[in-house]
Amino acid sequence: MSGFSDLISTLKDRVTTNVSASFTALTLQQWIRVVAVVGAYLLARPYLIKLGAKRQMAQLEAEDEATEAERARISANEFRGQKLVMPEESESEEEEGGGASVAGASSAADWGKKARRRQRKMVKNLLAAHEKKLQEEQEDEEDKDIQEFLVE
């Protein structure tokens, strides 16, 4: 540990000696150069920061435009106001024979009475077919369980 502290103290002594020697050995012309460089930096710094901010803003706007262009790619159904959501069935709608559907606010209101009925009927048929398929699969699983016990 003493070797490390010796190294640190040696570095500190050398840096202070070299820096102080550098500034004491400067001529008038070298001092003028140092002052000119520091002054130019201080004068140019705000403009450099503004330039960097403009470039960064342009880059962010380009990224925003790219994301907006990506978002602009929507399907035809979304463009028309439909989001592939089936109109929900309501008993009052069937009884009254009118009214707008809740699911698609802009496009479902434009649907005719017969179109809504056809759509609900199709959805009911699809759900019934799906439930029937699930029930058959469940029965097959039960049959396999029974077969397993019978074989042993």
Beta strands, then each sheet from edge to edge (+ up, - down):
end
